[in-house]
Amino acid sequence: MSTAAAPPTPTAPDHDDTTLAAALRAHLDGPFGEVREHCRALDPETYGPPPAPLAMDEHRARVTSQLASLAAEPYAAQGFPERQGGTARYGDAVAAFEMLGHADLSLFVKAGVQWGLFGGAVSLLGTSRHDHLLAQVISGELQGCFAMTETGHGSDVQSLLTTATYDPDSDELVVHSPEAAARKDYIGNAARDGHVAAVFAQLVVGGESRGVHCVLVPLRDDSGSPARGVTIEDCGPKLGLGGVDNGRLLFDHVRVPRTNLLGRHGDIDDAGTYSSPIDNPGRRFFTMLGTLVRGRISVAGGAGAAARSALAVTTRYAAGRRQFAAPGSDVETTVLDYRTYQRRLLPRIATAYALQLAQHELVSAMDDVLAGRTTSEQDQRQLETRAAGIKVLTTRHATDTIQECRELCGGAGYLWANRLAALKADTDIFTTFEGDNTVLLQLVAKSLLTEYQASFGDLDTAGIVRFGAKLVGGTVIERSSARGIIQRLVDAAPGRDEDVTFGIRGTQLRLLREREEHLIEGLARRLRQATAPGADAFAVFNATQDHLVEAGAAHVERTVAESFAASVEDCTDDGARALLAKVCDLHVLATIERHKAWYLEHDRLSPARAKALTALVNELCAELRPHAVTLVEAFGIPEGLLTTEMSGTA
């Protein structure tokens, strides 16, 4: 059996490029085709990026105007339950805002702050006494901010310094920034437009800290001036997202009514008594943060959309740009025909497909949780873990892909008119906000440790070590992808001692699973060292952080690959399915190739098979090259958002 056998995919039936692109688009749109088509009909002049760089104030005013226009569309209301003035189509709302990632990313972020973060906090953390505010939030009449991050505490939300102290004499909460490090930093919508902030602070009742809670705090009066006790600073120009008015907030004993506490998970009654439906403070905290997972999912969607825009622009350029004639020919070669160019571009297109299909699964799972179709705590925790992992992979993919596309377009890619400059600047922050990627990968890996999920919320080092120490040999991965078809594919693949035939899908997936399992089991063994007499638990855990991050990434790579493989099996159009199968092969094999050193070090691949793997990736690039333009046309990006100076380059 040849180690470099070609993938056993059927030959595509005779489809013209337009028909094939349409079939692929329908599959990529998944369950959200209707809302995506609605978004494609939006006026690109109204919602697209500015044709040239704008001064900061001008860009902010433009985006504020765009937001007002967007409020007239049905998308914002889709993200809220009917009792709050919405239409409870949560998946459609996230899919619609993902489509904004093809337009001006400043608008994407501004809309996300207004309706996803601020509106989401009021909707999901508030009680019935706050429901009346949501109609104003949906319409844009009440613009707000999401004030969590502090200068001194970003990822460590549990240690925020801002306080909200209950004063029983006045029945008010006193919101205060006790030191400079408590300043709320990088807050979108704060510098210019926000009138109310959802402020995360340590709630103090009766002299006792109840942990981090969220309080609505007015920022400006009717004239637009800062409210009494509120200091607002402008963060000023940034690397990108010039249309978003990021600001800094300080509070000097600002008094707000007790009822401004968003008290779904912890409230103060009329008698001044605190109570919570969740007794454990740690579990209460993570339940509160978990309700805001939609923002993390939306960031992944926007990053994926931006990467697809870059790939579409670059592929169209590459299909027409010619350089150097082959010996004996007077016709210059199209740059997309060069193997190095294919190698840099086509695997990234394949990964864009994988991530979009995985995003659909994630959004559908979110819709089930928010709509109440799945209600268990385990479902919520799995959603949070999956959202964290997809956010990491998609934002990394966007940063890497947009940079590669810029280089592939040469000097033209550096010009504002060709979109890549703005995409590069605007998405750079995506790896950091809504959760730093390195921290999120640690969260993913922690969730994989057996018995840990059952006690989610105990995030202290000692708790992590205890659970890790209980792990023994064998498979320790909880299968988040329990698809029968995937298991059958893996079971049918040859074992480790047989020839590795990379064209067999089950073999591809088995190799990803083996890497994940090995990393998790090795992590567990290392954590067990912390139980030795006299061991420094923190030092042991700190020494394993690189291992923890690599294990988390391996898990997400495996689940994304399995999502793609399952999606290929579900495709109903024969031509699209045949092409999707090759794209899936390229994504999975390129992922394995990227970790080739690991497979060699751990004796999972021989040097000969590693070379065969590289040869097969090259073959797949050559096979997919004639379909490159069709593949990016299937993204369904409105033409008005793809027209550049490079269009039609010859």
C-alpha positions, 0 to 999 in steps of 0.5 A: 500500500502506497504511503502517498496514495491520493485521497479516495474522493470521487471525481466531481460531476460536470458542474460549471464554476457558477453552479459549483460555487453556488452549491458550495455556498449553500453548504457553507451557509449552513442553517443560516443561509436566509439571514446571510442572503439578507445581509448580502443585499445590504448596501456596501456603500452604507456599511462598507469600509471607508474608501480611504483612511479617515481622521479618527473623529471622522471615522467614529462619526461615520461608524456611529451613523452606520450603527444607526442605520443597522439598528433599522435592520432586524438583526439586533432584535434577533439576539434578544428574547421576545419578552425583551422586545426581541425575536429570539433568533440567536443563531441568526443574530450571530451569523448576521454580525459575522457578515459584518466582518466582511464590511467595516470591522469598526462597525462590527466591533461597535455593533458587538459592544452595543448589542452583544456585550452591553445588551447581552449583559443587561439581557442575560445578567439582569432581572425582569426589572431591567427588561424595559431597557432592552427596547432602547438598547435594540433601537440604539436609543440607549448606547452603552459600554461593557466595562470589565477590563481594568488597567491592573487586571485584564484576564484575571476578572475575579481580582478586579479592584473596582467596588460596588458597596451597598449603602443601606441608609440610602438604598444605593450602590456606591461604585468606586475606583480605589486606585489607578489600577482600577481604571476601566481600560480600552472600553469600547463606546466609552470615549464618545457615545456610551451613556450607560456602562455595565460595570463589573465590580466587587459587590460589598454588602454588609461589609462582606465581599460577594465577588464580582457582579455587574452594575449599570452606571450612567456615564453621561448626562443628557447634554453628553457631559460626564456624570457626577463622579465619572471621569472619562478619558479617550484612549486615542488613536490605535493600530486599527479599528479607528471608528471605535471610540475606546475610552477609560473610566474612573469612578469616584464614589458614584451612587446608583440605585440598588436596582441597577444591580444586574442581579440574576445570579446575585441580588439585594432585596428591599430589606438589604439582604444579599442572596443568590441561587448559586451558593458557591462563589466560584461557580456563581462567578463562572456561571455569570461569565458563561452567559456572555459567551456570545461575544467570544463566538461573535469575535471568532465569526468576525475574524473568520469573515475578515480572513475570507475577505483577504483570501478572496481578494488575494486569490482573484489577484493571483488568478490574473497576475502573471510573472515570468514565462516558462522556457520556450514560451512567450506567455508569462505564468500566472502566479497561482500556478507556482507551487510556492504560491499554492502552498502559501494560499490553498491550505489557508483557504482549506482552513477557512472552510474548516473554521466556517463549518465549525463555527456553524456547529458552535453557533447552533450549540449556542442557539440551543443553550440561549433558547433553552433547548439544552439546559444542563450545566454540562451543555453550558460548560461544553459551549464555553470550552468550544467557544474559547477554542474556536476563538483561538484558532480562528483569530490566529488563522486571521492574523496569519492569513491576512499577513500572508495575503498581504505578502502574496500581493506584493506592494499592491497588498500594502495599499489601502485601496486593496483592503488588506492593510485595513484588514490587517490593522483591524484584526490584530487585536482579535487575538487579545480581546474577548479573552487572550488566546494563550489564557483561553487555551489554558481554559480549554486544556483544563476542561479536558482533565477528567473529573475537572468538568464536574467541578467546574469553577474551582480554578485555583492551582491546587484544584487543578493539580488534584484533578490532574493527579487522579488521572491514570493511563488510557484515554482521558479525552471526553469526546465532544464530537460524538458523531457515529460517522467519525468514529466509524471512519477512525475505526476503519482506518489501519492501525499504527503498526500498518502502513499509514495511508494518508488518503484515508480519512480515518487515518487522518483523524486518528493521527490528530486524536493520537497527538491530543491524547498523548499530550493530555496524558503527558500533562496529567502525569506531570501534574501528579508531581505536585502531590509529592511530599513537599512539592510546590504545587504552583511551581509544578503547574507553572512549569507545565503551562506550555504543555497545557497550551499545546494540549488545548490547541491539539484538542481544538484542531482535532474537533475542527477537523472532525467537524469538517469531515462530518460536514463533507459526509452531510453534503447533498450535492455530489459535485460540491461534496467531491470538491469539499472532500479534497479541501478537507484532505488538504486542511487535515493533512496540512495540519498534520504536516505542521506538526510533523516534527512532533510525529517524528519525535514520538515515532508516529511517522517514519521519515519516509512517511513524513516525506510522503505526507509533504508530497501529498499536500503538494499534490492536493494543492495542484489538484485544487488550483483550478478550483481556487477562484470557485472556492473563494467565490463560494464564500459569498462575499458581496462584490461591492466589498471585493472591488479593489485596484487589483481586480482584473490584474493581468 
